[in-house]
């Protein structure tokens, strides 16, 4: 009898976060996996958090660019910090609105797993390479889903819940809105959206989360980077907060803590008890203006012309050499030793060689990417010399 009581207490303790939630929250019992499996004492979304934390992709967050690459300053935000900020901000909003914090945390921590070396500029370069090689459009939010569904665990994926995968795919904070209304969808509808992003350039802009929790993660992405990117720019001596237009400063402030606090409180005030996430007109317009200002004064100037050319060359050389290694079955290549040798037959048989190289490059940390470039460049030069010598003979 005592054992039964303890088991009941354990179950109650593990599920207590479900009590008192908003009628618009996504409950644990609504969780859907693509492959049925027996759950353990953890709730489904809580289990997803653990699965994300223990992926290899999550470990590599620690050496991935957020905005500023190749800067000698240990206090500049890396991708690892950004996802933690997103998770914390989103959980704050979620708790105040009575939403499922486990779902929010899982999506927040996993949302950028598909980000490539050297941030958004690296993503733009890899997208161009992907298009030139017939592999469709490359979007980091879609690659994050690919990592969790098709790359981790040797290519078998983590079997995360539909709700978490959907929140990750639809998280893109680049597309800010005054209101976020969730859109219900089935597994089939989610997969259709996922596959469409590779062939339809505009489809990624139309993605809408299926849960209110996903909507919270999406707005939290922009909250997490707006002010923090300004702080980083000031720390590097690239920017002065006084340059921010007065009309923006008066609404949001200039310090990261003020910007974050102002937007969070505005969302809570305007969204409490509602089936959607809403910003006040004043705060929404200030966010749009600050985002535009940041692009003109921070993001577009984060890399010099020379740095952009260097990064572009690195992607081009790495892609070319690793693809040649696959075509020649060079088993000594890093793409075999550090990537394909850990993949199971499911991934090998269902993936084109070009896609394999894209997956390999996208998953690299900045430092490893640079190391590979120098090795690939030497390999390419040696190959060129051999070919030139053969022509002379």
C-alpha positions in Angstrom: 0.0 0.0 0.0 2.9 2.3 0.9 4.4 1.7 -2.6 1.2 2.7 -4.3 1.0 5.9 -2.3 4.6 6.8 -3.2 3.9 6.1 -6.9 0.9 8.3 -6.8 2.9 11.0 -5.1 5.6 10.7 -7.7 3.1 11.0 -10.5 1.5 14.0 -8.9 4.8 15.8 -8.4 5.9 15.2 -12.0 2.5 16.5 -13.3 1.9 19.4 -11.0 3.0 21.9 -13.6 -0.2 20.9 -15.6 -2.5 22.3 -12.9 -3.9 25.8 -13.2 -2.8 26.3 -16.7 -4.6 28.6 -19.2 -7.4 27.0 -21.2 -5.3 28.0 -24.2 -2.2 26.1 -23.1 -0.9 22.9 -24.7 -1.3 20.2 -22.2 1.1 17.2 -21.8 -1.7 14.8 -22.8 -1.9 16.5 -26.2 1.7 15.7 -27.0 2.1 13.8 -30.3 5.2 11.8 -31.4 5.8 10.7 -35.0 6.7 7.2 -33.6 4.8 5.9 -30.6 6.9 5.0 -27.7 6.4 4.2 -24.0 6.9 7.4 -21.9 8.7 7.3 -18.6 8.1 9.3 -15.4 9.0 12.5 -17.3 6.3 14.3 -19.2 6.6 14.3 -23.0 7.9 17.9 -23.4 10.1 17.6 -20.3 11.7 14.5 -22.0 12.2 16.5 -25.2 14.2 19.0 -23.2 16.6 16.3 -22.1 16.9 14.8 -25.6 17.8 18.3 -27.0 20.3 18.9 -24.2 22.1 15.7 -25.0 22.4 16.1 -28.7 25.8 16.7 -30.3 24.3 19.7 -32.0 23.5 21.3 -28.7 27.1 20.9 -27.6 28.3 22.7 -30.7 26.3 25.9 -29.8 29.3 26.9 -27.6 31.4 27.9 -30.7 28.9 29.3 -33.1 28.5 32.9 -34.0 25.5 35.0 -32.9 26.3 38.2 -34.6 30.0 39.1 -34.3 32.6 36.7 -35.8 36.4 36.7 -35.4 36.3 39.2 -32.5 38.8 38.8 -29.7 36.4 39.3 -26.8 35.2 36.5 -24.5 32.1 38.4 -23.4 30.5 38.6 -26.8 27.3 36.6 -27.1 27.7 33.1 -28.7 24.8 31.0 -30.0 24.8 29.0 -26.7 23.9 32.1 -24.7 21.3 33.3 -27.1 19.2 30.1 -26.9 19.4 30.3 -23.1 18.2 33.9 -23.2 15.3 32.9 -25.5 14.4 30.0 -23.2 14.4 32.1 -20.1 12.5 35.0 -21.6 9.9 32.7 -23.1 9.4 30.8 -19.8 8.9 34.1 -18.0 6.1 35.0 -20.4 4.8 31.5 -20.4 4.5 31.3 -16.7 2.7 34.6 -16.4 0.2 33.5 -19.1 -0.3 30.1 -17.6 1.3 28.2 -20.6 3.3 24.9 -20.7 6.8 25.9 -19.7 8.3 22.5 -20.6 7.1 22.8 -24.2 8.5 26.4 -24.2 11.9 25.4 -22.8 12.4 22.6 -25.2 11.6 24.8 -28.2 13.7 27.6 -26.9 16.8 25.5 -26.3 16.4 23.7 -29.7 15.4 26.5 -32.0 18.9 27.3 -33.4 20.4 23.9 -33.6 20.5 24.3 -37.4 22.5 27.5 -37.4 25.6 27.4 -39.5 29.1 28.7 -38.9 29.4 32.5 -38.9 25.7 33.2 -38.2 23.2 34.7 -40.7 25.9 35.6 -43.2 27.1 32.0 -43.3 23.5 30.9 -43.7 23.1 33.2 -46.7 26.2 31.8 -48.3 25.2 28.2 -47.7 21.8 28.9 -49.1 23.3 30.1 -52.3 25.5 27.0 -52.5 22.5 24.8 -51.8 20.5 26.5 -54.6 23.3 26.2 -57.1 23.6 22.5 -56.4 19.9 21.7 -56.7 19.2 21.1 -53.0 16.7 23.8 -52.5 16.6 26.7 -50.1 18.5 26.5 -46.8 16.9 28.0 -43.7 18.4 27.5 -40.3 15.1 27.0 -38.6 14.2 24.2 -41.0 17.7 22.7 -40.6 17.1 22.7 -36.8 14.2 20.4 -37.4 16.2 18.3 -39.8 18.9 18.0 -37.2 16.4 16.6 -34.7 14.4 14.5 -37.1 17.1 13.2 -39.5 20.6 13.8 -38.3 21.0 13.1 -34.6 21.4 9.5 -33.2 23.2 8.4 -36.3 20.5 9.7 -38.6 17.5 8.2 -36.9 16.5 11.4 -35.1 15.3 12.1 -31.6 11.6 11.4 -32.1 10.6 14.7 -30.5 7.0 15.7 -30.1 5.2 17.4 -33.0 4.6 20.5 -30.9 8.2 21.1 -30.1 9.4 20.5 -33.7 6.7 22.8 -35.0 7.7 25.6 -32.5 11.3 25.2 -33.6 10.5 25.3 -37.3 8.2 28.4 -36.9 10.4 30.3 -34.4 12.0 32.7 -36.9 12.2 36.0 -35.0 13.1 37.9 -38.2 9.4 38.1 -39.0 8.0 40.2 -36.2 4.2 40.8 -35.9 1.9 42.7 -33.6 -0.2 39.6 -33.0 0.6 35.9 -33.0 -2.3 33.5 -33.5 -1.5 29.8 -33.4 -2.8 27.6 -36.2 -3.7 24.0 -35.4 -2.1 21.4 -37.7 -1.7 17.6 -38.0 1.5 15.7 -38.5 0.9 15.5 -42.2 0.3 19.3 -42.4 3.5 19.9 -40.5 5.5 17.7 -42.8 4.0 19.4 -45.8 5.2 22.8 -44.5 8.6 21.4 -43.7 9.1 20.0 -47.2 7.7 23.1 -48.9 10.4 25.3 -47.4 13.0 23.6 -49.6 11.2 24.4 -52.9 9.1 27.5 -52.1 11.1 30.7 -51.3 8.2 32.4 -49.6 6.8 29.5 -47.6 9.2 30.1 -44.7 7.7 33.5 -44.2 4.2 32.1 -43.8 5.0 29.5 -41.1 2.7 29.9 -38.0 3.2 27.9 -34.8 0.5 25.4 -33.9 0.6 26.3 -30.2 0.5 29.5 -28.1 3.8 28.3 -26.6 5.3 28.3 -30.0 4.1 31.8 -30.5 5.8 32.9 -27.3 9.1 31.3 -28.4 8.9 33.1 -31.7 8.5 36.6 -30.1 11.1 35.8 -27.5 13.7 35.2 -30.2 13.6 38.8 -31.2 13.4 40.0 -27.5 16.5 38.1 -26.7 18.7 39.6 -29.5 17.5 43.2 -30.0 19.0 44.7 -26.9 21.8 42.2 -26.4 23.2 42.8 -29.8 23.4 46.5 -29.0 25.3 45.7 -25.8 27.8 43.6 -27.8 28.3 46.3 -30.3 29.0 48.9 -27.6 31.4 46.5 -25.9 33.3 46.2 -29.1 33.4 50.0 -29.6 31.4 49.8 -32.8 28.3 51.7 -31.6 27.0 54.3 -29.2 23.6 53.9 -27.5 23.0 57.6 -28.0 22.7 56.9 -31.7 19.4 55.1 -31.2 16.6 57.4 -32.3 14.9 59.3 -29.4 11.4 57.9 -30.3 12.7 54.3 -29.8 14.7 55.1 -26.7 11.6 56.7 -25.1 9.5 53.6 -25.5 12.0 50.7 -25.1 15.0 52.3 -23.4 18.7 51.6 -24.4 19.9 49.0 -22.0 19.2 45.3 -22.7 17.5 44.8 -19.4 15.1 47.7 -20.0 14.3 46.6 -23.6 13.7 43.0 -22.4 11.6 44.0 -19.4 9.5 46.5 -21.4 8.6 44.1 -24.1 7.9 41.2 -21.7 5.6 43.3 -19.5 3.8 44.7 -22.6 3.2 41.1 -23.9 1.9 39.9 -20.6 -0.4 42.9 -20.2 -1.9 42.5 -23.7 -2.1 38.7 -23.9 -3.3 37.5 -20.5 -6.4 35.4 -20.8 -6.3 35.5 -24.6 -5.8 32.8 -27.2 -3.1 34.8 -29.0 0.0 36.8 -28.2 -0.3 40.6 -28.6 1.9 43.6 -28.4 0.6 47.2 -27.9 0.8 49.3 -31.0 3.4 51.6 -29.4 5.8 48.8 -28.4 5.3 46.9 -31.7 6.2 49.9 -33.8 9.2 50.6 -31.6 10.4 47.0 -32.0 10.0 47.3 -35.8 12.0 50.5 -35.8 14.7 49.2 -33.6 15.1 46.1 -35.6 15.4 48.2 -38.8 17.9 50.5 -37.0 20.0 47.5 -35.9 20.2 46.1 -39.4 21.4 49.4 -40.8 23.9 50.1 -38.0 24.9 46.7 -36.5 24.1 43.6 -38.7 25.0 45.1 -42.1 28.3 46.3 -40.5 29.1 43.3 -38.3 31.5 41.9 -41.0 33.9 43.9 -43.2 33.9 43.4 -46.9 37.1 41.4 -46.6 35.6 39.2 -43.8 32.6 38.5 -46.0 34.8 37.5 -48.9 36.9 35.3 -46.7 33.8 33.5 -45.2 32.4 33.0 -48.7 35.6 31.5 -50.0 35.8 29.1 -47.0 32.3 27.8 -47.7 33.1 27.4 -51.4 36.3 25.6 -50.8 35.0 23.3 -48.1 31.9 22.3 -50.1 33.9 21.6 -53.2 36.6 19.5 -51.5 34.3 17.5 -49.3 32.0 16.8 -52.2 35.0 15.5 -54.2 36.0 13.4 -51.2 32.6 11.7 -51.3 32.7 11.2 -55.0 36.1 9.6 -54.8 35.2 7.7 -51.6 38.2 9.2 -49.8 37.6 7.5 -46.4 40.5 9.5 -44.8 38.5 12.7 -45.2 37.0 14.4 -42.2 33.5 14.0 -43.8 33.9 10.3 -43.3 35.8 10.2 -40.1 33.9 12.9 -38.2 30.5 12.6 -39.8 29.4 9.7 -42.1 31.2 7.0 -40.1 28.7 7.8 -37.3 25.7 7.7 -39.5 23.5 4.6 -40.0 22.2 3.1 -43.2 19.0 5.0 -43.0 20.8 8.3 -43.5 23.3 7.1 -46.0 20.8 5.5 -48.3 18.3 8.4 -48.2 20.6 11.4 -48.6 22.3 12.8 -51.7 26.1 13.5 -51.5 25.5 17.2 -51.9 23.0 17.2 -49.0 25.5 15.3 -46.9 28.1 18.0 -47.4 25.5 20.7 -46.6 24.6 18.9 -43.4 28.2 18.5 -42.4 29.1 22.1 -43.1 26.0 23.4 -41.3 26.7 21.5 -38.2 30.3 22.7 -37.8 31.5 25.1 -35.1 33.3 28.3 -36.4 36.8 27.1 -35.3 36.4 23.6 -36.8 35.1 25.2 -40.0 38.2 27.3 -40.3 40.4 24.4 -39.6 38.7 22.4 -42.3 39.1 25.2 -44.7 42.9 25.4 -44.3 43.1 21.6 -44.8 40.8 21.7 -47.8 42.6 24.6 -49.4 45.9 22.8 -49.1 44.3 19.6 -50.5 42.8 21.6 -53.4 46.2 23.3 -54.1 48.0 20.0 -54.2 45.4 18.5 -56.5 45.8 21.5 -58.8 49.6 21.1 -58.9 49.3 17.5 -59.7 46.9 18.2 -62.6 49.2 21.0 -63.9 52.2 18.7 -63.8 50.3 15.9 -65.7 49.4 18.4 -68.4 53.0 19.5 -68.7 54.1 15.8 -69.2 
